[in-house]
Amino acid sequence: MAVKGYRGQQYKNYVDDVVYATTQWDYNKAMEAIKKFNEKAWEYIRDIGKEHFSRHAFSPKAKTDLVVNNLSEVFNKYIIEARDKPIVTMCEYIRRKVMTRIAEKRDGVANAHWDITPIVAQKLEMEKKYARYCRVYRSGFHLWEVHSTDRSYEVNINARTCGCYSWQLTGIPCKHAISAIYQEKQLPEQYVHEYYKKEAYLRTYSHMVYPVPKEHGWTRTDSPDIDPPRFRKQAGRPKKSRRRSAGEEPTRASARARMNTVTCSNCKLHNHTYRTCGKQLRPDLQLRLKNLKRKRTSSVTDGASHRDQGSQLAPESSTGNVNGNARGNNRAGPSGRSRGRGNNRGRGRERAEF
């Protein structure tokens, strides 16, 4: 559902609140804001919400909070050189790329000196900075009540759960969990999920893709060869860009994504340009406007001179038209006996008739 202008940005902010909501309470609050903003938009988001695109509906088994399709987009760019090739050529290209990538990752992780993947370690350090602003109260054995701003969350260190649902969703301790972990005199790195540890990384790239011979090494069979389908070239230039869905906004490079509102380069206000701006122009805009007026004046002057030259040639052309008409009129006399081509011949025949 496309909404343009300032209201479009406001609508996008509301949608982001719905998408990135990690609790049911946050989700309901964001949906109420959208309903007040636009009821049709609320119905549209509610219908899409049935497909569980919000974080609070994610399964904790995935260990991710991504709500975008980056994985397929990255892979699509990874094979961009071969995705328009025949199926066998494309599969061989992908196999070689994956084979070399797994080998590089396997060699790289063997020489790594980290226990937690670097990106996750950076996220953990950011959560440590935010944890200093949390207030922690002990409730029971490994059970804590953590206050952050105007909300409170229940943190169970043994179960590795937090009321904000972020710890269960990503496997990385959130700021509420880190503040409780520090109170128990332990390190947050111990509570990062095994999915992000070096051992899991080694297991991921422990296998290998074996080399495959080319066509000369393939096993021949007695069955008839399968011919490829007939190729029919379609009309027009083949498309390289991905087809977008009906509700997806166009890219900024397309004409549909251009802004319809005119913005003044002098005062930065809308619905007028610097040429009609009521405020004092900047020096560069004054020079630009002066050059523009000079060009317009010179073009008007050149047009007037061309019109003057044309008017000077007009009498000659009009005389030629008169002579031509005279010749045409004298071609057939009143009696229809003869056809004259000139004024003198016509006048001579008139005297002879009298």
N, C-alpha and C positions, 0 to 999 in steps of 0.2 A: 504494500500500500504506500504510494508515493505522496509525500507532503513536502512542499517547496517552501523556501524562504526561512524566516526566523522560526515559524511554527514547525517547519520540518526539522530543524535542529533540536527544538524542544521535544518533538516527538521521538527523535533518535535517542535523546537522553533518557526518556522514559522507558524506551525499549531496552536500552542498556541496563537499566535498573532491574528489569524483569529477567533478562538473560543471565546476568551475573549474580542474581540473588542466590545465596547459599542456604537460606532457611525458608520454610514455608511462610513465616511471618513477613520477611522481606519481600517475598514474591507477591503475597496478598496486598501489601501496602503499595507496591509498584503498580499492580493491576488496578487498584482503586484510583491512583493518580491518572492512569491512562483513560479510565472510564470517565473521569471528570473532564479530561482534555478533549476526548472525542469518543463517543460511544461506538461508532462504526469501527474505529481503530481497536477499541477494546474487544469487540466481537472477533475481529480478525486475529488479534494476538491470542485470544482465548482458544480459537479453533486450532491455531498452530501449536499452542501449548499442549494439546493432546499428544503431540509427537515427542514430548519431553525434551524441549530444547533448552530449558532452564537448568542452571547448575544444581538447584535443590532437588531435582528429579534424577540426577545422575546416579549410576551405581558406583559404590565405593570400590568395586573390584577393578575398575579401569585405572585408578590412580592418576587421574588427569582432570583438570578443570577447564580444558579448552572447549570453547563453544564455536569454533571456526573449523573450516575444512582445509586447514593448511597442509595436512599430510598428503592428501591427493593432489593438491595444487603443486606442492614441491616435487612430487614424483612425476607429475605431468610435464613440468619444466625439465626434469632430469632426463626424460626420454624424448625431448622435443625434436631431436635430430632424426629419430627413427619411427615416430608414431604414425607417419604417413607412408611408411614403406610397406611392402607385402608382409604377410603375417609371419613367414619363416624368417625373413630378414629382421623384422622388428624383434621377434623373440630371441634371436641370436644376439642382437645388440644389447637387449636388456640382460641376458644371461652373462655376457662379458662384463658389463658395467657392475652388476651385483657381485660377480666373482672377484673382481679386483677390489671392490669396495670392502668386502668382508675381509680380504687378506690385509688390506691397509689398516682396518680397525683392529684386527687381531694383533698385528705387530705393534700398533700404537698403544693399546691398552696394556700390553705386556711390559712396556717401559714406563708406564704412568706411575706417579708417586702419590696419587690421591686415593682416599678410601670412599669418598662420596663424589659423584659426578660434579664437575665444576659449576654448571648452571644451577643445580640444586643447592650447592654450597653457598652460592651468592644469594639465592632466595632465603636460605636459612639465616644468613647474616642480616638481611633486611628485617626479617621477623624479630631477630634479637634486638634491633634498635627500637622497634615499636613496643617490645615487651616491657620496657622500662616505665611506660606510662600506664601499665595495668596494676590494679590493686587486688591482692590475693588474700583469700580467707580460707583457712583449713576447715574442712567439714568432717572428714573421716579418713580411713586408711586409703591413701593415694587418691582421695576425692577432694576436690577444691572448688571454691566459688570465686570466679575471676570477674572483676568489674572493669569495663573499658568504656569511657565516656559515660553515656546514660544507660548502658545495658550491662547485663550480667550473664555469665555463661558457666555451665557446669563442665568441669574438666576431670576426666577419669584417666589417670596416667597408666594404670594397669591395662585398661581396655583400649587405651590410645584413642580416646574419643573427646570431642569438644562440642559444646552446644552450637557453635557457629558452623559446624559440619565441614570446615575446611581441612582439618587434620584427617578425617576419614576419607575425604574426597581425593586429596593429593598424596597422602602418605608423608607429608612434610609437617612437622609441628608448627602450629600457628602461634601468634604472639601470646594468646591466652595460655596455651599449653606450655610454652617456653617459660613464662613467668612462674607457673606452678612447678615445672621441672627444676628450675633454679632454687625454689624454696625447699625442694627435697634434696638439694646438694648433688644434683646429677647434671650430666651434659646433654643438651638437646640432640647432639649427633648420634647418641645411642638410640634415639627414638625415631630416627629417619627410617622409612620402610626399606626392606632389603632390596626392593626393586631398583633403588638408586645406588646400590653398593657396587664395588669393583667386582666382587664375585659374580653378581648377576650379569654384569657387562661381559665378563669373560665367557660365561655360559652362552650368552647370546651369539657371540662370534666364534664359538669353538668349532662349529661345523664348517664345511667348505663346499663350494660348488666345483665339481670336477670338470676338466676340459672335455669338449665335445669335438670330434673330427668334422671336417667339412664334408661336402656331398660325395667326394671321392671315397670316403671311408664308410659310407652308410651301407647297411646290409640290404642287398637286393632281394626282392620277393617275386613270386610267380604271378601275383595278382597284377591286373592292368594298372598302368599309371593313372593317377587322378589328375586330370587337366584343370588348370585354374579357371575360375569363372571368367566369362567374357567381360572385358573392360569397356565401358562406354563413357566417353568423356562428356561430362555434364556441361551445360551452357554456363558461361561466366567464369570468373576467376575463383579458384578453390579457396575456401575459407580456412584461416589458420587459428583464429581466435575461438575461444570456447563459447558455446551457445548459452546465453543467460536465460534464467527462468523468468516467468511472467512477472513475479513480484520483486525481482532483483533490480536494483538501480543501475543505470548505465555508467560506463567509465567516464572520467572527466574529459577524455579526448574526443568523445562523441559529441555530436551537435545537440543531442537532447539534454546533455548535462550542463550546457552553458547557462549562465545566469541570465534571466530575463530583465533584471533590474539594472538600470543605468546608474553608475556611481561616478560622482564628480571627482576628478583627480586633484582638485584644489582644496575643497572643504570636506571631502570624503562622505558627503551626504548623497542621498539617492534621488532619482527621477530628474536629474539634469546633468549637464556637462560643464566643463570649465568655461566654455564659450558664453554660456548664459548664467554663470555663477554671479551672485550679487556681492560676494566678498572680494577683497583685494587679491589679485592674482599673484602667484609666485613669479619671480623674475624669469624663470625658464618658460613658464606658461605664457607670460606676456610676450616673450620673443616668439614663441610658437604661434600665438594668435596673430601677431604682427605679420609674420611670414605667410600665414594662411590668407590674411586679407590682401597682401600684396599679390599673391598668386591669383586670387579671385579677380582683383582689379585688372591685372595684365590679361587674363583670359577674356574678360568683358571687352577690353580695348581691342584685342585682336579680332574678336568677333565683329565689332563695329566696323573696323577697317575692311574686313572681307565683305561686309554688306555694302559699303560705299563703292568698292571696286565693282561689285556686281551691278549696282545701279548705274554706273557710268557706261557699262556695256549694254544696258537695256535698250536705248534708242536704236542702236544698230540692229539688234535682233528684231525690234518691232518693225523697222523699215523693211527688213527682209520678209517679214510676215505679210506686210501690205503688198509688196511686189509679187509675192507668191500667190496671194489671193487674186491679184489682178490678172496674173497669168492663168490661174484656174478659171476665172470667170470669162475670159476672152476665148477659151478653147471652143466653146459652142456658141455660134451667133444666133440672132433671133430667128433666122430662117432655117437654121440647122443645116445649111449647105456646106459650110467649111468650118475648120477648127484652127483658130489662130493661136500661136505660141507667144506672141509679144504684143505690146501696146501699139507699136507702129503698124504691124500687119492688120490688126483689128481695125484701126482707124482708116487704113487704105481701103479695105473692103466696104466699110460704111460709105465712103465717098463714091465708090463705084456703083453702089446700089442706088444712091440718089441720082 
